[in-house]
């Protein structure tokens, strides 16, 4: 089960990364990018919660795993929204 949860989180990161790159290149997939970041936060929270409940030891590491993953996803989403606002105003974010 742990490997399955790791795969889900990795696929979520890949989906968020791919849709972010598509947005950065030509402004596509704005809704999909927002949804992929939301899914990343949800999947990471579920994965960390499950692993925390099932852990016999090292519960602190599993709690930090969930916290760091969610903070990373929230910061990436915040940066994406900032880039999206600048893009809609006509400013270039990427050269």
PDB file of N, CA, C and O in Angstrom:
ATOM      1  N   UNK A   1       0.819  -1.197   0.000  1.00  0.00           N
ATOM      2  CA  UNK A   1       0.000   0.000   0.000  1.00  0.00           C
ATOM      3  C   UNK A   1       0.862   1.260   0.000  1.00  0.00           C
ATOM      4  O   UNK A   1       0.504   2.261  -0.620  1.00  0.00           O
ATOM      5  N   UNK A   2       2.009   1.207   0.704  1.00  0.00           N
ATOM      6  CA  UNK A   2       2.875   2.378   0.748  1.00  0.00           C
ATOM      7  C   UNK A   2       3.380   2.736  -0.643  1.00  0.00           C
ATOM      8  O   UNK A   2       3.410   3.908  -1.018  1.00  0.00           O
ATOM      9  N   UNK A   3       3.776   1.723  -1.405  1.00  0.00           N
ATOM     10  CA  UNK A   3       4.297   1.976  -2.748  1.00  0.00           C
ATOM     11  C   UNK A   3       3.214   2.589  -3.623  1.00  0.00           C
ATOM     12  O   UNK A   3       3.491   3.502  -4.400  1.00  0.00           O
ATOM     13  N   UNK A   4       1.995   2.102  -3.508  1.00  0.00           N
ATOM     14  CA  UNK A   4       0.882   2.664  -4.272  1.00  0.00           C
ATOM     15  C   UNK A   4       0.675   4.141  -3.923  1.00  0.00           C
ATOM     16  O   UNK A   4       0.453   4.960  -4.815  1.00  0.00           O
ATOM     17  N   UNK A   5       0.745   4.480  -2.653  1.00  0.00           N
ATOM     18  CA  UNK A   5       0.575   5.875  -2.242  1.00  0.00           C
ATOM     19  C   UNK A   5       1.718   6.747  -2.740  1.00  0.00           C
ATOM     20  O   UNK A   5       1.500   7.888  -3.147  1.00  0.00           O
ATOM     21  N   UNK A   6       2.931   6.216  -2.708  1.00  0.00           N
ATOM     22  CA  UNK A   6       4.062   6.963  -3.259  1.00  0.00           C
ATOM     23  C   UNK A   6       3.865   7.227  -4.749  1.00  0.00           C
ATOM     24  O   UNK A   6       4.134   8.327  -5.233  1.00  0.00           O
ATOM     25  N   UNK A   7       3.398   6.218  -5.469  1.00  0.00           N
ATOM     26  CA  UNK A   7       3.174   6.372  -6.910  1.00  0.00           C
ATOM     27  C   UNK A   7       2.107   7.426  -7.174  1.00  0.00           C
ATOM     28  O   UNK A   7       2.257   8.231  -8.094  1.00  0.00           O
ATOM     29  N   UNK A   8       1.031   7.440  -6.388  1.00  0.00           N
ATOM     30  CA  UNK A   8      -0.026   8.444  -6.557  1.00  0.00           C
ATOM     31  C   UNK A   8       0.527   9.848  -6.360  1.00  0.00           C
ATOM     32  O   UNK A   8       0.228  10.747  -7.146  1.00  0.00           O
ATOM     33  N   UNK A   9       1.328  10.044  -5.322  1.00  0.00           N
ATOM     34  CA  UNK A   9       1.885  11.371  -5.055  1.00  0.00           C
ATOM     35  C   UNK A   9       2.854  11.778  -6.162  1.00  0.00           C
ATOM     36  O   UNK A   9       2.841  12.930  -6.594  1.00  0.00           O
ATOM     37  N   UNK A  10       3.689  10.855  -6.627  1.00  0.00           N
ATOM     38  CA  UNK A  10       4.624  11.171  -7.711  1.00  0.00           C
ATOM     39  C   UNK A  10       3.865  11.514  -8.990  1.00  0.00           C
ATOM     40  O   UNK A  10       4.232  12.460  -9.687  1.00  0.00           O
ATOM     41  N   UNK A  11       2.817  10.764  -9.307  1.00  0.00           N
ATOM     42  CA  UNK A  11       2.011  11.080 -10.489  1.00  0.00           C
ATOM     43  C   UNK A  11       1.320  12.430 -10.340  1.00  0.00           C
ATOM     44  O   UNK A  11       1.161  13.152 -11.325  1.00  0.00           O
ATOM     45  N   UNK A  12       0.913  12.777  -9.143  1.00  0.00           N
ATOM     46  CA  UNK A  12       0.302  14.085  -8.916  1.00  0.00           C
ATOM     47  C   UNK A  12       1.307  15.199  -9.173  1.00  0.00           C
ATOM     48  O   UNK A  12       0.981  16.208  -9.798  1.00  0.00           O
ATOM     49  N   UNK A  13       2.542  15.010  -8.682  1.00  0.00           N
ATOM     50  CA  UNK A  13       3.583  16.004  -8.946  1.00  0.00           C
ATOM     51  C   UNK A  13       3.875  16.105 -10.440  1.00  0.00           C
ATOM     52  O   UNK A  13       4.056  17.207 -10.959  1.00  0.00           O
ATOM     53  N   UNK A  14       3.923  14.974 -11.134  1.00  0.00           N
ATOM     54  CA  UNK A  14       4.162  14.998 -12.579  1.00  0.00           C
ATOM     55  C   UNK A  14       3.036  15.709 -13.321  1.00  0.00           C
ATOM     56  O   UNK A  14       3.291  16.492 -14.236  1.00  0.00           O
ATOM     57  N   UNK A  15       1.792  15.439 -12.931  1.00  0.00           N
ATOM     58  CA  UNK A  15       0.665  16.116 -13.568  1.00  0.00           C
ATOM     59  C   UNK A  15       0.698  17.616 -13.349  1.00  0.00           C
ATOM     60  O   UNK A  15       0.437  18.387 -14.271  1.00  0.00           O
ATOM     61  N   UNK A  16       1.018  18.032 -12.135  1.00  0.00           N
ATOM     62  CA  UNK A  16       1.117  19.465 -11.854  1.00  0.00           C
ATOM     63  C   UNK A  16       2.263  20.086 -12.641  1.00  0.00           C
ATOM     64  O   UNK A  16       2.132  21.194 -13.160  1.00  0.00           O
ATOM     65  N   UNK A  17       3.380  19.383 -12.730  1.00  0.00           N
ATOM     66  CA  UNK A  17       4.522  19.905 -13.473  1.00  0.00           C
ATOM     67  C   UNK A  17       4.256  20.005 -14.965  1.00  0.00           C
ATOM     68  O   UNK A  17       4.596  21.011 -15.588  1.00  0.00           O
ATOM     69  N   UNK A  18       3.655  18.979 -15.543  1.00  0.00           N
ATOM     70  CA  UNK A  18       3.371  18.988 -16.983  1.00  0.00           C
ATOM     71  C   UNK A  18       2.373  20.077 -17.336  1.00  0.00           C
ATOM     72  O   UNK A  18       2.567  20.797 -18.316  1.00  0.00           O
ATOM     73  N   UNK A  19       1.309  20.210 -16.554  1.00  0.00           N
ATOM     74  CA  UNK A  19       0.326  21.248 -16.869  1.00  0.00           C
ATOM     75  C   UNK A  19       0.900  22.640 -16.640  1.00  0.00           C
ATOM     76  O   UNK A  19       0.505  23.582 -17.327  1.00  0.00           O
ATOM     77  N   UNK A  20       1.825  22.795 -15.686  1.00  0.00           N
ATOM     78  CA  UNK A  20       2.474  24.089 -15.487  1.00  0.00           C
ATOM     79  C   UNK A  20       3.360  24.434 -16.672  1.00  0.00           C
ATOM     80  O   UNK A  20       3.386  25.583 -17.112  1.00  0.00           O
ATOM     81  N   UNK A  21       4.085  23.452 -17.193  1.00  0.00           N
ATOM     82  CA  UNK A  21       4.929  23.691 -18.365  1.00  0.00           C
ATOM     83  C   UNK A  21       4.073  24.049 -19.573  1.00  0.00           C
ATOM     84  O   UNK A  21       4.430  24.949 -20.333  1.00  0.00           O
ATOM     85  N   UNK A  22       2.952  23.362 -19.763  1.00  0.00           N
ATOM     86  CA  UNK A  22       2.061  23.694 -20.880  1.00  0.00           C
ATOM     87  C   UNK A  22       1.522  25.112 -20.747  1.00  0.00           C
ATOM     88  O   UNK A  22       1.392  25.824 -21.742  1.00  0.00           O
ATOM     89  N   UNK A  23       1.207  25.523 -19.521  1.00  0.00           N
ATOM     90  CA  UNK A  23       0.748  26.891 -19.319  1.00  0.00           C
ATOM     91  C   UNK A  23       1.868  27.880 -19.606  1.00  0.00           C
ATOM     92  O   UNK A  23       1.632  28.917 -20.226  1.00  0.00           O
ATOM     93  N   UNK A  24       3.073  27.578 -19.167  1.00  0.00           N
ATOM     94  CA  UNK A  24       4.194  28.498 -19.348  1.00  0.00           C
ATOM     95  C   UNK A  24       4.556  28.663 -20.816  1.00  0.00           C
ATOM     96  O   UNK A  24       4.999  29.734 -21.230  1.00  0.00           O
ATOM     97  N   UNK A  25       4.374  27.624 -21.595  1.00  0.00           N
ATOM     98  CA  UNK A  25       4.756  27.709 -23.001  1.00  0.00           C
ATOM     99  C   UNK A  25       3.761  28.500 -23.836  1.00  0.00           C
ATOM    100  O   UNK A  25       4.167  29.345 -24.634  1.00  0.00           O
ATOM    101  N   UNK A  26       2.483  28.249 -23.673  1.00  0.00           N
ATOM    102  CA  UNK A  26       1.530  28.931 -24.549  1.00  0.00           C
ATOM    103  C   UNK A  26       0.205  29.252 -23.879  1.00  0.00           C
ATOM    104  O   UNK A  26      -0.792  29.448 -24.573  1.00  0.00           O
ATOM    105  N   UNK A  27       0.161  29.312 -22.582  1.00  0.00           N
ATOM    106  CA  UNK A  27      -1.044  29.765 -21.892  1.00  0.00           C
ATOM    107  C   UNK A  27      -2.191  28.776 -21.891  1.00  0.00           C
ATOM    108  O   UNK A  27      -3.338  29.172 -21.684  1.00  0.00           O
ATOM    109  N   UNK A  28      -1.913  27.497 -22.116  1.00  0.00           N
ATOM    110  CA  UNK A  28      -2.964  26.484 -22.116  1.00  0.00           C
ATOM    111  C   UNK A  28      -3.100  25.850 -20.743  1.00  0.00           C
ATOM    112  O   UNK A  28      -2.231  26.005 -19.885  1.00  0.00           O
ATOM    113  N   UNK A  29      -4.188  25.143 -20.546  1.00  0.00           N
ATOM    114  CA  UNK A  29      -4.404  24.303 -19.367  1.00  0.00           C
ATOM    115  C   UNK A  29      -4.431  25.081 -18.053  1.00  0.00           C
ATOM    116  O   UNK A  29      -3.895  24.604 -17.053  1.00  0.00           O
ATOM    117  N   UNK A  30      -5.036  26.255 -18.031  1.00  0.00           N
ATOM    118  CA  UNK A  30      -5.073  26.997 -16.770  1.00  0.00           C
ATOM    119  C   UNK A  30      -5.964  26.305 -15.749  1.00  0.00           C
ATOM    120  O   UNK A  30      -5.585  26.189 -14.583  1.00  0.00           O
ATOM    121  N   UNK A  31      -7.134  25.844 -16.160  1.00  0.00           N
ATOM    122  CA  UNK A  31      -8.031  25.156 -15.230  1.00  0.00           C
ATOM    123  C   UNK A  31      -7.437  23.821 -14.793  1.00  0.00           C
ATOM    124  O   UNK A  31      -7.528  23.452 -13.622  1.00  0.00           O
ATOM    125  N   UNK A  32      -6.830  23.099 -15.730  1.00  0.00           N
ATOM    126  CA  UNK A  32      -6.234  21.818 -15.386  1.00  0.00           C
ATOM    127  C   UNK A  32      -5.076  21.990 -14.412  1.00  0.00           C
ATOM    128  O   UNK A  32      -4.862  21.143 -13.545  1.00  0.00           O
ATOM    129  N   UNK A  33      -4.325  23.085 -14.548  1.00  0.00           N
ATOM    130  CA  UNK A  33      -3.219  23.328 -13.632  1.00  0.00           C
ATOM    131  C   UNK A  33      -3.731  23.587 -12.232  1.00  0.00           C
ATOM    132  O   UNK A  33      -3.176  23.070 -11.262  1.00  0.00           O
ATOM    133  N   UNK A  34      -4.788  24.384 -12.111  1.00  0.00           N
ATOM    134  CA  UNK A  34      -5.371  24.636 -10.793  1.00  0.00           C
ATOM    135  C   UNK A  34      -5.896  23.346 -10.176  1.00  0.00           C
ATOM    136  O   UNK A  34      -5.689  23.092  -8.990  1.00  0.00           O
ATOM    137  N   UNK A  35      -6.574  22.537 -10.978  1.00  0.00           N
ATOM    138  CA  UNK A  35      -7.100  21.270 -10.465  1.00  0.00           C
ATOM    139  C   UNK A  35      -5.990  20.288 -10.103  1.00  0.00           C
ATOM    140  O   UNK A  35      -6.121  19.529  -9.143  1.00  0.00           O
ATOM    141  N   UNK A  36      -4.903  20.299 -10.864  1.00  0.00           N
ATOM    142  CA  UNK A  36      -3.816  19.370 -10.548  1.00  0.00           C
ATOM    143  C   UNK A  36      -3.126  19.751  -9.242  1.00  0.00           C
ATOM    144  O   UNK A  36      -2.692  18.874  -8.497  1.00  0.00           O
ATOM    145  N   UNK A  37      -3.019  21.053  -8.956  1.00  0.00           N
ATOM    146  CA  UNK A  37      -2.448  21.452  -7.668  1.00  0.00           C
ATOM    147  C   UNK A  37      -3.392  21.096  -6.519  1.00  0.00           C
ATOM    148  O   UNK A  37      -2.941  20.674  -5.454  1.00  0.00           O
ATOM    149  N   UNK A  38      -4.684  21.263  -6.728  1.00  0.00           N
ATOM    150  CA  UNK A  38      -5.648  20.878  -5.690  1.00  0.00           C
ATOM    151  C   UNK A  38      -5.598  19.371  -5.446  1.00  0.00           C
ATOM    152  O   UNK A  38      -5.632  18.923  -4.300  1.00  0.00           O
ATOM    153  N   UNK A  39      -5.518  18.589  -6.525  1.00  0.00           N
ATOM    154  CA  UNK A  39      -5.417  17.131  -6.377  1.00  0.00           C
ATOM    155  C   UNK A  39      -4.119  16.739  -5.687  1.00  0.00           C
ATOM    156  O   UNK A  39      -4.092  15.801  -4.890  1.00  0.00           O
ATOM    157  N   UNK A  40      -3.049  17.455  -5.992  1.00  0.00           N
ATOM    158  CA  UNK A  40      -1.771  17.172  -5.347  1.00  0.00           C
ATOM    159  C   UNK A  40      -1.857  17.376  -3.842  1.00  0.00           C
ATOM    160  O   UNK A  40      -1.353  16.555  -3.076  1.00  0.00           O
ATOM    161  N   UNK A  41      -2.485  18.455  -3.414  1.00  0.00           N
ATOM    162  CA  UNK A  41      -2.633  18.726  -1.985  1.00  0.00           C
ATOM    163  C   UNK A  41      -3.494  17.653  -1.323  1.00  0.00           C
ATOM    164  O   UNK A  41      -3.160  17.168  -0.242  1.00  0.00           O
ATOM    165  N   UNK A  42      -4.598  17.281  -1.966  1.00  0.00           N
ATOM    166  CA  UNK A  42      -5.490  16.265  -1.391  1.00  0.00           C
ATOM    167  C   UNK A  42      -4.800  14.903  -1.315  1.00  0.00           C
ATOM    168  O   UNK A  42      -4.845  14.248  -0.274  1.00  0.00           O
ATOM    169  N   UNK A  43      -4.163  14.470  -2.406  1.00  0.00           N
ATOM    170  CA  UNK A  43      -3.498  13.168  -2.409  1.00  0.00           C
ATOM    171  C   UNK A  43      -2.351  13.122  -1.411  1.00  0.00           C
ATOM    172  O   UNK A  43      -2.159  12.121  -0.721  1.00  0.00           O
ATOM    173  N   UNK A  44      -1.591  14.208  -1.336  1.00  0.00           N
ATOM    174  CA  UNK A  44      -0.478  14.233  -0.393  1.00  0.00           C
ATOM    175  C   UNK A  44      -0.980  14.181   1.044  1.00  0.00           C
ATOM    176  O   UNK A  44      -0.374  13.516   1.885  1.00  0.00           O
ATOM    177  N   UNK A  45      -2.072  14.870   1.336  1.00  0.00           N
ATOM    178  CA  UNK A  45      -2.646  14.832   2.688  1.00  0.00           C
ATOM    179  C   UNK A  45      -3.138  13.433   3.036  1.00  0.00           C
ATOM    180  O   UNK A  45      -2.887  12.938   4.135  1.00  0.00           O
ATOM    181  N   UNK A  46      -3.837  12.797   2.104  1.00  0.00           N
ATOM    182  CA  UNK A  46      -4.338  11.437   2.353  1.00  0.00           C
ATOM    183  C   UNK A  46      -3.193  10.451   2.542  1.00  0.00           C
ATOM    184  O   UNK A  46      -3.238   9.598   3.428  1.00  0.00           O
ATOM    185  N   UNK A  47      -2.168  10.573   1.707  1.00  0.00           N
ATOM    186  CA  UNK A  47      -1.022   9.675   1.800  1.00  0.00           C
ATOM    187  C   UNK A  47      -0.314   9.847   3.140  1.00  0.00           C
ATOM    188  O   UNK A  47      -0.006   8.860   3.807  1.00  0.00           O
ATOM    189  N   UNK A  48      -0.056  11.081   3.535  1.00  0.00           N
ATOM    190  CA  UNK A  48       0.640  11.329   4.798  1.00  0.00           C
ATOM    191  C   UNK A  48      -0.204  10.871   5.990  1.00  0.00           C
ATOM    192  O   UNK A  48       0.332  10.331   6.957  1.00  0.00           O
ATOM    193  N   UNK A  49      -1.499  11.082   5.926  1.00  0.00           N
ATOM    194  CA  UNK A  49      -2.375  10.659   7.025  1.00  0.00           C
ATOM    195  C   UNK A  49      -2.382   9.136   7.160  1.00  0.00           C
ATOM    196  O   UNK A  49      -2.295   8.606   8.268  1.00  0.00           O
ATOM    197  N   UNK A  50      -2.484   8.446   6.043  1.00  0.00           N
ATOM    198  CA  UNK A  50      -2.484   6.983   6.079  1.00  0.00           C
ATOM    199  C   UNK A  50      -1.158   6.450   6.627  1.00  0.00           C
ATOM    200  O   UNK A  50      -1.136   5.569   7.487  1.00  0.00           O
ATOM    201  N   UNK A  51      -0.059   6.998   6.115  1.00  0.00           N
ATOM    202  CA  UNK A  51       1.244   6.520   6.562  1.00  0.00           C
ATOM    203  C   UNK A  51       1.492   6.855   8.028  1.00  0.00           C
ATOM    204  O   UNK A  51       2.146   6.089   8.736  1.00  0.00           O
ATOM    205  N   UNK A  52       0.978   7.988   8.487  1.00  0.00           N
ATOM    206  CA  UNK A  52       1.124   8.357   9.898  1.00  0.00           C
ATOM    207  C   UNK A  52       0.353   7.395  10.795  1.00  0.00           C
ATOM    208  O   UNK A  52       0.845   6.985  11.846  1.00  0.00           O
ATOM    209  N   UNK A  53      -0.859   7.039  10.373  1.00  0.00           N
ATOM    210  CA  UNK A  53      -1.672   6.124  11.186  1.00  0.00           C
ATOM    211  C   UNK A  53      -1.090   4.716  11.217  1.00  0.00           C
ATOM    212  O   UNK A  53      -1.188   4.032  12.235  1.00  0.00           O
ATOM    213  N   UNK A  54      -0.488   4.275  10.125  1.00  0.00           N
ATOM    214  CA  UNK A  54       0.029   2.910  10.037  1.00  0.00           C
ATOM    215  C   UNK A  54       1.437   2.762  10.606  1.00  0.00           C
ATOM    216  O   UNK A  54       1.896   1.640  10.819  1.00  0.00           O
ATOM    217  N   UNK A  55       2.128   3.867  10.856  1.00  0.00           N
ATOM    218  CA  UNK A  55       3.518   3.787  11.313  1.00  0.00           C
ATOM    219  C   UNK A  55       3.584   3.353  12.776  1.00  0.00           C
ATOM    220  O   UNK A  55       2.864   3.872  13.629  1.00  0.00           O
ATOM    221  N   UNK A  56       4.457   2.400  13.042  1.00  0.00           N
ATOM    222  CA  UNK A  56       4.699   1.982  14.422  1.00  0.00           C
ATOM    223  C   UNK A  56       5.728   2.889  15.086  1.00  0.00           C
ATOM    224  O   UNK A  56       5.668   3.148  16.288  1.00  0.00           O
ATOM    225  N   UNK A  57       6.663   3.359  14.289  1.00  0.00           N
ATOM    226  CA  UNK A  57       7.676   4.283  14.786  1.00  0.00           C
ATOM    227  C   UNK A  57       7.906   5.335  13.709  1.00  0.00           C
ATOM    228  O   UNK A  57       7.356   5.231  12.613  1.00  0.00           O
ATOM    229  N   UNK A  58       8.693   6.320  14.005  1.00  0.00           N
ATOM    230  CA  UNK A  58       9.014   7.419  13.081  1.00  0.00           C
ATOM    231  C   UNK A  58       7.769   8.196  12.658  1.00  0.00           C
ATOM    232  O   UNK A  58       7.664   8.605  11.501  1.00  0.00           O
ATOM    233  N   UNK A  59       6.840   8.402  13.561  1.00  0.00           N
ATOM    234  CA  UNK A  59       5.630   9.157  13.223  1.00  0.00           C
ATOM    235  C   UNK A  59       5.951  10.609  12.897  1.00  0.00           C
ATOM    236  O   UNK A  59       5.249  11.239  12.106  1.00  0.00           O
ATOM    237  N   UNK A  60       7.007  11.143  13.502  1.00  0.00           N
ATOM    238  CA  UNK A  60       7.389  12.527  13.228  1.00  0.00           C
ATOM    239  C   UNK A  60       7.800  12.698  11.773  1.00  0.00           C
ATOM    240  O   UNK A  60       7.452  13.697  11.143  1.00  0.00           O
ATOM    241  N   UNK A  61       8.539  11.733  11.235  1.00  0.00           N
ATOM    242  CA  UNK A  61       8.974  11.828   9.841  1.00  0.00           C
ATOM    243  C   UNK A  61       7.785  11.805   8.882  1.00  0.00           C
ATOM    244  O   UNK A  61       7.774  12.529   7.887  1.00  0.00           O
ATOM    245  N   UNK A  62       6.783  10.972   9.180  1.00  0.00           N
ATOM    246  CA  UNK A  62       5.613  10.910   8.303  1.00  0.00           C
ATOM    247  C   UNK A  62       4.794  12.191   8.397  1.00  0.00           C
ATOM    248  O   UNK A  62       4.226  12.641   7.403  1.00  0.00           O
ATOM    249  N   UNK A  63       4.732  12.778   9.587  1.00  0.00           N
ATOM    250  CA  UNK A  63       4.027  14.055   9.723  1.00  0.00           C
ATOM    251  C   UNK A  63       4.757  15.149   8.953  1.00  0.00           C
ATOM    252  O   UNK A  63       4.122  15.975   8.297  1.00  0.00           O
ATOM    253  N   UNK A  64       6.084  15.160   9.030  1.00  0.00           N
ATOM    254  CA  UNK A  64       6.859  16.144   8.268  1.00  0.00           C
ATOM    255  C   UNK A  64       6.751  15.906   6.768  1.00  0.00           C
ATOM    256  O   UNK A  64       6.752  16.859   5.988  1.00  0.00           O
ATOM    257  N   UNK A  65       6.658  14.643   6.356  1.00  0.00           N
ATOM    258  CA  UNK A  65       6.467  14.311   4.943  1.00  0.00           C
ATOM    259  C   UNK A  65       5.203  14.981   4.408  1.00  0.00           C
ATOM    260  O   UNK A  65       5.222  15.594   3.341  1.00  0.00           O
ATOM    261  N   UNK A  66       4.111  14.861   5.152  1.00  0.00           N
ATOM    262  CA  UNK A  66       2.861  15.489   4.731  1.00  0.00           C
ATOM    263  C   UNK A  66       2.935  16.998   4.765  1.00  0.00           C
ATOM    264  O   UNK A  66       2.440  17.662   3.854  1.00  0.00           O
ATOM    265  N   UNK A  67       3.544  17.554   5.801  1.00  0.00           N
ATOM    266  CA  UNK A  67       3.640  19.007   5.932  1.00  0.00           C
ATOM    267  C   UNK A  67       4.493  19.612   4.828  1.00  0.00           C
ATOM    268  O   UNK A  67       4.094  20.592   4.200  1.00  0.00           O
ATOM    269  N   UNK A  68       5.659  19.037   4.592  1.00  0.00           N
ATOM    270  CA  UNK A  68       6.554  19.576   3.563  1.00  0.00           C
ATOM    271  C   UNK A  68       5.939  19.426   2.176  1.00  0.00           C
ATOM    272  O   UNK A  68       6.042  20.337   1.355  1.00  0.00           O
ATOM    273  N   UNK A  69       5.307  18.299   1.908  1.00  0.00           N
ATOM    274  CA  UNK A  69       4.655  18.117   0.608  1.00  0.00           C
ATOM    275  C   UNK A  69       3.535  19.105   0.380  1.00  0.00           C
ATOM    276  O   UNK A  69       3.412  19.660  -0.712  1.00  0.00           O
ATOM    277  N   UNK A  70       2.709  19.337   1.398  1.00  0.00           N
ATOM    278  CA  UNK A  70       1.613  20.290   1.250  1.00  0.00           C
ATOM    279  C   UNK A  70       2.125  21.717   1.144  1.00  0.00           C
ATOM    280  O   UNK A  70       1.587  22.503   0.365  1.00  0.00           O
ATOM    281  N   UNK A  71       3.151  22.071   1.910  1.00  0.00           N
ATOM    282  CA  UNK A  71       3.720  23.415   1.788  1.00  0.00           C
ATOM    283  C   UNK A  71       4.303  23.640   0.399  1.00  0.00           C
ATOM    284  O   UNK A  71       4.148  24.716  -0.178  1.00  0.00           O
ATOM    285  N   UNK A  72       4.969  22.632  -0.131  1.00  0.00           N
ATOM    286  CA  UNK A  72       5.514  22.738  -1.488  1.00  0.00           C
ATOM    287  C   UNK A  72       4.400  22.945  -2.508  1.00  0.00           C
ATOM    288  O   UNK A  72       4.516  23.801  -3.384  1.00  0.00           O
ATOM    289  N   UNK A  73       3.335  22.179  -2.405  1.00  0.00           N
ATOM    290  CA  UNK A  73       2.221  22.307  -3.346  1.00  0.00           C
ATOM    291  C   UNK A  73       1.531  23.662  -3.210  1.00  0.00           C
ATOM    292  O   UNK A  73       1.154  24.264  -4.215  1.00  0.00           O
ATOM    293  N   UNK A  74       1.361  24.145  -1.987  1.00  0.00           N
ATOM    294  CA  UNK A  74       0.706  25.442  -1.781  1.00  0.00           C
ATOM    295  C   UNK A  74       1.571  26.575  -2.310  1.00  0.00           C
ATOM    296  O   UNK A  74       1.049  27.508  -2.920  1.00  0.00           O
ATOM    297  N   UNK A  75       2.884  26.517  -2.092  1.00  0.00           N
ATOM    298  CA  UNK A  75       3.777  27.557  -2.616  1.00  0.00           C
ATOM    299  C   UNK A  75       3.783  27.535  -4.138  1.00  0.00           C
ATOM    300  O   UNK A  75       3.746  28.592  -4.769  1.00  0.00           O
ATOM    301  N   UNK A  76       3.829  26.345  -4.740  1.00  0.00           N
ATOM    302  CA  UNK A  76       3.784  26.249  -6.208  1.00  0.00           C
ATOM    303  C   UNK A  76       2.473  26.800  -6.750  1.00  0.00           C
ATOM    304  O   UNK A  76       2.464  27.491  -7.769  1.00  0.00           O
ATOM    305  N   UNK A  77       1.365  26.501  -6.076  1.00  0.00           N
ATOM    306  CA  UNK A  77       0.068  27.021  -6.507  1.00  0.00           C
ATOM    307  C   UNK A  77       0.029  28.541  -6.377  1.00  0.00           C
ATOM    308  O   UNK A  77      -0.492  29.223  -7.259  1.00  0.00           O
ATOM    309  N   UNK A  78       0.573  29.073  -5.292  1.00  0.00           N
ATOM    310  CA  UNK A  78       0.607  30.522  -5.095  1.00  0.00           C
ATOM    311  C   UNK A  78       1.437  31.193  -6.186  1.00  0.00           C
ATOM    312  O   UNK A  78       1.039  32.227  -6.722  1.00  0.00           O
ATOM    313  N   UNK A  79       2.598  30.606  -6.519  1.00  0.00           N
ATOM    314  CA  UNK A  79       3.421  31.155  -7.595  1.00  0.00           C
ATOM    315  C   UNK A  79       2.707  31.060  -8.939  1.00  0.00           C
ATOM    316  O   UNK A  79       2.790  31.981  -9.751  1.00  0.00           O
ATOM    317  N   UNK A  80       2.008  29.955  -9.179  1.00  0.00           N
ATOM    318  CA  UNK A  80       1.254  29.810 -10.422  1.00  0.00           C
ATOM    319  C   UNK A  80       0.185  30.889 -10.537  1.00  0.00           C
ATOM    320  O   UNK A  80       0.011  31.480 -11.603  1.00  0.00           O
ATOM    321  N   UNK A  81      -0.537  31.151  -9.440  1.00  0.00           N
ATOM    322  CA  UNK A  81      -1.579  32.185  -9.482  1.00  0.00           C
ATOM    323  C   UNK A  81      -0.969  33.555  -9.746  1.00  0.00           C
ATOM    324  O   UNK A  81      -1.564  34.356 -10.467  1.00  0.00           O
ATOM    325  N   UNK A  82       0.207  33.849  -9.181  1.00  0.00           N
ATOM    326  CA  UNK A  82       0.880  35.115  -9.432  1.00  0.00           C
ATOM    327  C   UNK A  82       1.279  35.230 -10.896  1.00  0.00           C
ATOM    328  O   UNK A  82       1.105  36.282 -11.510  1.00  0.00           O
ATOM    329  N   UNK A  83       1.814  34.150 -11.454  1.00  0.00           N
ATOM    330  CA  UNK A  83       2.180  34.137 -12.871  1.00  0.00           C
ATOM    331  C   UNK A  83       0.935  34.302 -13.737  1.00  0.00           C
ATOM    332  O   UNK A  83       0.969  35.015 -14.740  1.00  0.00           O
ATOM    333  N   UNK A  84      -0.161  33.650 -13.359  1.00  0.00           N
ATOM    334  CA  UNK A  84      -1.405  33.743 -14.121  1.00  0.00           C
ATOM    335  C   UNK A  84      -1.954  35.167 -14.115  1.00  0.00           C
ATOM    336  O   UNK A  84      -2.430  35.650 -15.142  1.00  0.00           O
ATOM    337  N   UNK A  85      -1.892  35.838 -12.972  1.00  0.00           N
ATOM    338  CA  UNK A  85      -2.363  37.225 -12.891  1.00  0.00           C
ATOM    339  C   UNK A  85      -1.517  38.118 -13.781  1.00  0.00           C
ATOM    340  O   UNK A  85      -2.061  38.950 -14.506  1.00  0.00           O
ATOM    341  N   UNK A  86      -0.190  37.965 -13.745  1.00  0.00           N
ATOM    342  CA  UNK A  86       0.679  38.761 -14.611  1.00  0.00           C
ATOM    343  C   UNK A  86       0.435  38.444 -16.078  1.00  0.00           C
ATOM    344  O   UNK A  86       0.475  39.345 -16.915  1.00  0.00           O
ATOM    345  N   UNK A  87       0.185  37.180 -16.407  1.00  0.00           N
ATOM    346  CA  UNK A  87      -0.055  36.790 -17.787  1.00  0.00           C
ATOM    347  C   UNK A  87      -1.342  37.419 -18.302  1.00  0.00           C
ATOM    348  O   UNK A  87      -1.397  37.864 -19.449  1.00  0.00           O
ATOM    349  N   UNK A  88      -2.373  37.462 -17.473  1.00  0.00           N
ATOM    350  CA  UNK A  88      -3.641  38.063 -17.896  1.00  0.00           C
ATOM    351  C   UNK A  88      -3.527  39.571 -18.057  1.00  0.00           C
ATOM    352  O   UNK A  88      -4.270  40.167 -18.837  1.00  0.00           O
ATOM    353  N   UNK A  89      -2.611  40.192 -17.335  1.00  0.00           N
ATOM    354  CA  UNK A  89      -2.377  41.631 -17.483  1.00  0.00           C
ATOM    355  C   UNK A  89      -1.521  41.946 -18.699  1.00  0.00           C
ATOM    356  O   UNK A  89      -1.368  43.113 -19.060  1.00  0.00           O
ATOM    357  N   UNK A  90      -0.970  40.941 -19.324  1.00  0.00           N
ATOM    358  CA  UNK A  90      -0.154  41.138 -20.509  1.00  0.00           C
ATOM    359  C   UNK A  90       1.329  41.196 -20.228  1.00  0.00           C
ATOM    360  O   UNK A  90       2.115  41.457 -21.138  1.00  0.00           O
ATOM    361  N   UNK A  91       1.734  40.961 -18.997  1.00  0.00           N
ATOM    362  CA  UNK A  91       3.153  40.975 -18.661  1.00  0.00           C
ATOM    363  C   UNK A  91       3.748  39.606 -18.958  1.00  0.00           C
ATOM    364  O   UNK A  91       3.093  38.578 -18.785  1.00  0.00           O
ATOM    365  N   UNK A  92       4.998  39.609 -19.408  1.00  0.00           N
ATOM    366  CA  UNK A  92       5.690  38.351 -19.696  1.00  0.00           C
ATOM    367  C   UNK A  92       6.426  37.888 -18.452  1.00  0.00           C
ATOM    368  O   UNK A  92       7.176  38.653 -17.845  1.00  0.00           O
ATOM    369  N   UNK A  93       6.213  36.649 -18.080  1.00  0.00           N
ATOM    370  CA  UNK A  93       6.911  36.076 -16.937  1.00  0.00           C
ATOM    371  C   UNK A  93       8.148  35.300 -17.350  1.00  0.00           C
ATOM    372  O   UNK A  93       9.105  35.185 -16.584  1.00  0.00           O
ATOM    373  N   UNK A  94       8.124  34.773 -18.555  1.00  0.00           N
ATOM    374  CA  UNK A  94       9.219  33.938 -19.031  1.00  0.00           C
ATOM    375  C   UNK A  94       9.750  34.533 -20.320  1.00  0.00           C
ATOM    376  O   UNK A  94       8.982  34.983 -21.170  1.00  0.00           O
ATOM    377  N   UNK A  95      11.045  34.533 -20.458  1.00  0.00           N
ATOM    378  CA  UNK A  95      11.647  35.078 -21.678  1.00  0.00           C
ATOM    379  C   UNK A  95      11.804  33.994 -22.713  1.00  0.00           C
ATOM    380  O   UNK A  95      12.293  34.256 -23.812  1.00  0.00           O
TER     381      UNK A  95
END
